[in-house]
Amino acid sequence: MLHTIQATTSAAFVPAHGELEARSATSIQAPQGRRPKFIAWMHPEYTHVSKGDVILRFDGASMERERSRSAGDLNVAREDLREKRGALDSEEMEIFLDISQVGTEKEFAEKFAVQDDLLKSRLEILDDALDAQYLDSKLGYLGWKNERFTTRAGGELDVLSVQESKHSKKIERLDQDLAKLEVVAPHDGLLVYEADWRGEKPRVGSQIWPGRKVGDLPDVSVMQARLYVLDREATGLAEGQFVEVWVETMPERRLSAKVTSVSPAPRSIERGNPQKYYELVAEFDQQYPDIFKLGRGLRAEVRIREEALRVIIPLQSVFHRPDGAYVFVWQGDTFVEREVSLGDATPTHIEVVDGLEAGEAISLYEVSGLLGDVSAPGGRD
């Protein structure tokens, strides 16, 4: 079947859908901390809040119970430390008393000892020497015992002090988390909650990690369009392109906008749907407060090519080999292979930049066999 080439001057558009959003907004984040929290109460979405109003309130029951247990552990650790200090003080006092007593005995023995060996018998001399040696040895032992006691007592007190410090710091952290159970509005505004990567917004019972963004207080005086284009149709998207936008409930009213940003890669926007989209932001030429409502659904067409004379052919009529693309052109009574340079493509058609002219006819299907012996099949479409 033959296809007669016709040049077209129409602009090229790709469809898009999305919603209205504020150009700027104040981010609302969950308080910083060490653990995730569960939402116990939420302010209704899309309602006005005043500065200082509570937006989110987290459940602190589990932290209260944990703090109560930690407070009990802290009291036990402090009691153990007190008892250990008392026992060590008693043991230290006994050692000091023993040292004092032995020192007194040694002093007494030295003071009242008879110095003249001629007045004492050999046994008395030997007993005095042994007594002095014994008392010196005992004082040495008690000094060693006191040193050992000091080292051991310090280690035992350090262990108990570490336990006390651990429980104290845990209670301090819990008190800090308990003091951050509410998120309040930093200023007046319209409350909008943030959806996560699965497209789900926070709700009562949801687990929120510290620092996660939970919503925005947008400035609704300046709105913009956040749009999504199917990845297979997103050929030629670029900043600065014209966009015609309309609200889904008002298709007769068309609004002009301009693309200001395009995502570098496509992504899924709906949980469970593998289809991927390019995300783009478009700014309106003017604001329309009467129809601009936050989150309102939009439809749009992005003009990816301005009006210009172009040759567009069906995608199925183009064939490929390692050295480039080619088509089968009908010349006289046979088909001839001709190399072509290609431009942008859609799922059904492709632009030919060089190699074909309007009025020529090409085959929609691959021609097999010797080209010179093949006559035109079917006719023209």
C-alpha positions in Angstrom: 0.0 0.0 0.0 1.3 3.4 -0.9 1.3 6.6 1.2 1.4 9.9 -0.6 3.6 12.4 1.3 2.0 15.7 2.2 3.8 18.6 3.9 2.0 20.2 6.9 2.4 23.6 8.5 0.5 22.8 11.7 2.2 23.2 15.1 3.0 20.1 17.2 1.3 19.6 20.6 1.6 17.0 23.3 -1.2 16.5 25.9 -0.7 17.0 29.6 -2.7 16.9 32.8 -2.1 18.2 36.3 -3.3 20.6 38.9 -3.0 24.2 40.2 -0.5 25.0 42.9 1.0 28.0 44.6 4.2 29.3 43.2 5.6 29.8 46.7 4.8 28.2 50.0 6.2 27.8 53.5 7.2 24.2 54.2 5.9 22.5 57.3 8.1 19.7 58.7 7.8 17.2 61.5 10.0 18.1 64.5 13.5 16.8 64.6 14.1 13.9 67.0 15.5 10.4 67.4 12.4 8.4 66.5 9.3 8.5 64.3 6.0 9.6 65.8 2.3 8.7 65.1 -0.2 11.3 64.2 -3.0 11.6 66.9 -4.8 14.6 65.5 -4.7 16.7 62.3 -6.2 20.1 61.3 -8.5 19.7 58.3 -6.8 20.2 54.9 -7.7 23.2 52.7 -8.8 25.2 55.6 -7.4 28.5 56.9 -5.1 28.5 59.9 -3.8 31.4 61.9 -0.3 31.9 63.3 0.2 29.6 66.3 -2.6 27.2 65.5 -1.9 23.6 66.0 -1.6 21.8 62.7 -0.6 18.3 63.8 -0.5 16.6 67.2 1.5 13.4 67.7 0.8 10.6 70.1 3.1 10.6 73.1 1.6 7.8 75.1 4.4 5.3 74.3 7.1 7.9 75.1 5.3 8.7 78.4 5.4 5.0 79.3 9.1 4.7 78.3 9.9 7.8 80.4 8.1 6.3 83.4 10.2 3.1 83.1 13.4 5.1 82.6 12.6 7.2 85.7 12.2 4.0 87.7 15.5 2.7 86.4 17.2 6.1 87.3 15.9 5.9 90.8 17.2 2.3 91.2 20.6 3.4 89.8 20.8 6.3 92.2 19.9 4.1 95.2 22.5 1.6 94.2 25.0 4.4 93.9 24.1 5.8 97.3 24.3 2.3 99.0 27.6 1.6 97.3 29.0 4.9 98.5 27.9 4.2 102.0 29.4 0.7 102.0 32.7 2.0 100.6 32.8 4.8 103.1 32.4 2.2 105.9 35.1 0.0 104.5 37.4 3.0 104.0 36.8 4.0 107.6 37.7 0.5 108.9 41.0 0.7 107.0 41.8 4.1 108.4 41.0 2.9 111.9 43.3 -0.1 111.5 46.1 2.1 110.2 45.6 4.5 113.1 45.6 1.7 115.7 48.7 0.0 114.3 50.4 3.4 114.1 49.6 4.0 117.8 50.8 0.6 118.8 54.1 1.1 116.9 54.5 4.6 118.5 53.8 3.1 122.0 56.2 0.3 121.4 59.0 2.7 120.3 58.3 5.1 123.2 58.4 2.7 126.1 61.0 0.2 124.7 64.2 -0.2 126.8 67.1 1.0 124.7 69.8 -0.5 126.7 70.4 -4.1 125.6 72.4 -4.9 128.7 69.2 -4.6 130.8 67.3 -7.1 128.6 67.6 -10.8 128.1 68.3 -12.3 124.7 64.6 -13.4 124.3 63.3 -9.9 125.2 65.6 -8.3 122.6 64.4 -10.8 120.0 60.7 -10.2 120.9 61.1 -6.4 120.6 62.7 -6.8 117.2 59.9 -9.1 116.0 57.2 -6.8 117.3 58.7 -3.8 115.5 59.1 -5.8 112.3 55.5 -7.1 112.6 54.1 -3.6 113.1 56.0 -2.2 110.1 54.8 -5.0 107.9 51.2 -4.5 109.1 51.4 -0.8 108.3 52.8 -1.6 104.8 49.9 -4.1 104.2 47.3 -1.6 105.4 48.8 1.0 103.1 48.6 -1.4 100.1 45.1 -2.4 101.1 44.1 1.3 101.1 45.5 1.8 97.6 43.7 -1.2 96.3 40.5 0.0 97.9 40.8 3.4 96.3 41.2 1.9 92.8 38.4 -0.6 93.3 36.1 1.9 94.8 36.7 4.4 92.0 35.9 1.7 89.4 32.7 0.5 91.1 31.4 4.1 91.5 32.3 4.9 87.9 30.2 1.9 86.7 27.2 3.0 88.7 27.7 6.6 87.7 27.6 5.6 84.0 24.3 3.7 84.6 22.9 6.8 86.3 24.1 9.1 83.5 22.6 6.8 80.8 19.2 6.8 82.4 19.4 10.6 83.0 20.3 11.3 79.3 17.5 9.0 78.1 15.0 10.9 80.2 16.3 14.1 78.9 15.9 13.0 75.3 12.4 11.7 76.0 11.5 15.1 77.6 12.8 16.8 74.4 10.6 14.6 72.2 7.6 15.0 74.4 8.0 18.8 74.2 7.7 18.4 70.3 4.4 16.7 70.1 2.7 19.6 68.3 3.4 21.3 64.9 2.1 24.9 64.9 1.5 27.3 62.0 4.4 29.8 61.5 2.0 32.3 59.9 -1.6 32.6 58.6 -2.4 30.6 55.5 -4.2 27.8 53.7 -3.2 24.4 54.9 -2.2 21.8 52.3 -0.7 18.4 53.2 2.2 16.8 51.2 1.8 13.4 49.5 4.6 10.9 49.9 6.2 8.9 47.1 3.3 6.6 47.1 0.8 9.4 46.6 -0.6 9.1 50.1 -1.1 12.2 52.3 -0.6 12.1 56.1 -3.6 10.8 58.1 -4.4 10.0 61.7 -2.4 7.0 62.7 0.3 7.6 60.1 4.0 7.2 61.1 6.0 10.4 60.5 9.8 10.4 60.5 11.6 13.3 62.1 12.2 16.2 59.7 9.8 14.9 57.0 7.8 17.5 55.1 4.2 17.1 56.0 2.6 20.1 54.2 2.7 23.7 53.1 1.2 27.0 53.8 1.0 28.3 50.2 0.7 31.9 49.0 -2.4 31.5 46.8 -2.1 35.0 45.3 0.3 33.7 42.6 -0.6 30.3 41.1 1.1 28.0 38.6 0.4 24.7 36.9 2.2 21.5 37.7 1.6 19.2 34.6 2.5 15.6 33.7 3.2 14.3 30.2 3.4 10.6 29.2 7.1 9.6 28.7 6.3 8.1 25.3 4.8 11.5 24.2 7.3 13.8 25.8 9.3 14.4 22.7 11.0 17.8 22.5 9.8 19.2 25.9 11.8 22.3 26.8 11.6 25.5 28.9 10.0 28.5 27.3 7.4 26.5 25.3 3.9 27.8 25.0 1.2 25.9 27.0 -2.6 26.2 26.5 -4.3 25.3 29.8 -7.9 24.8 30.8 -9.7 23.8 34.0 -11.3 20.4 33.7 -14.7 21.7 34.6 -14.3 24.7 32.3 -12.9 23.4 29.0 -14.3 26.4 27.0 -12.0 28.9 28.8 -8.4 28.5 27.6 -5.5 30.1 29.5 -2.0 30.9 28.2 1.1 29.8 30.1 4.8 29.1 29.5 7.0 26.1 30.6 9.5 27.2 33.2 11.0 23.8 34.2 11.0 20.1 32.9 12.1 17.2 35.0 15.3 15.4 33.8 13.7 11.9 34.0 10.2 10.4 34.1 8.7 8.9 37.2 5.5 7.2 38.4 2.9 9.5 39.9 0.3 6.9 40.9 0.9 4.0 43.2 0.6 0.6 41.5 0.7 2.2 38.0 4.0 1.6 36.2 3.3 4.3 33.7 5.8 7.1 33.9 5.5 10.8 33.3 7.7 13.8 32.8 6.8 16.6 35.2 6.8 20.2 34.1 5.9 23.5 35.7 4.1 26.3 33.7 3.6 29.9 34.7 0.5 31.7 33.6 0.7 34.9 31.6 -1.8 36.4 34.1 -3.6 35.3 37.3 -7.3 34.5 37.4 -8.4 34.6 41.0 -12.0 33.8 40.1 -11.1 30.3 38.8 -7.8 29.6 40.4 -8.4 27.2 43.3 -5.6 25.2 45.0 -5.5 21.6 43.7 -7.9 22.2 40.9 -7.5 19.7 38.1 -6.1 20.9 34.8 -5.7 19.8 31.2 -3.2 21.3 28.8 -1.5 21.1 25.5 2.2 21.9 25.2 3.4 23.3 21.9 6.6 21.5 21.3 7.0 22.8 17.7 6.0 26.1 16.2 4.1 26.2 12.8 6.6 25.4 10.0 6.5 23.3 6.8 7.4 19.7 7.8 7.2 16.3 6.2 5.5 13.8 8.5 5.1 10.1 7.6 3.7 7.0 9.3 6.3 5.5 11.7 5.7 2.0 10.2 7.0 3.1 6.8 10.5 3.8 8.2 13.1 0.9 8.3 16.5 0.8 9.9 19.9 -0.8 9.3 23.3 -0.1 10.9 24.2 2.7 8.6 20.9 4.6 9.0 17.2 4.8 8.3 15.5 4.3 4.9 12.1 4.2 3.1 10.8 2.5 0.0 9.9 5.3 -2.6 7.7 4.5 -5.6 9.5 5.7 -8.7 7.8 4.9 -12.1 6.9 1.2 -11.8 9.1 0.0 -9.0 10.2 0.8 -5.4 13.6 2.3 -4.6 15.4 2.4 -1.3 16.2 5.9 -0.1 18.1 7.0 3.0 16.3 9.6 5.1 17.2 11.9 8.1 14.7 11.7 10.9 13.5 14.3 13.4 11.0 14.1 16.3 8.6 11.2 16.6 5.3 10.3 18.2 3.9 6.9 18.8 2.4 6.8 15.3 4.3 9.3 13.1 7.8 10.7 12.6 9.3 13.8 11.0 11.6 13.5 8.0 14.1 16.3 8.0 15.8 15.3 4.7 15.3 12.8 1.9 11.7 13.1 1.0 9.5 15.8 -0.6 5.8 16.4 -0.7 4.0 14.5 -3.5 6.2 11.5 -3.4 4.8 8.1 -2.6 6.3 5.5 -0.2 5.4 2.0 0.9 3.8 1.5 4.3 5.4 -2.0 4.4 8.8 -3.5 3.7 9.2 -4.6 0.1 10.9 -7.9 -0.2 12.7 -9.5 -3.2 14.3 -7.7 -6.1 13.1 -4.1 -6.1 13.3 -3.7 -9.8 10.8 -6.6 -10.3 8.2 -5.4 -7.8 5.1 -3.5 -9.0 3.1 -1.2 -6.7 0.8 -3.3 -4.5 -2.7 -2.3 -3.4 -2.8 1.3 -4.5 -2.5 4.6 -2.7 -4.0 5.5 0.7 
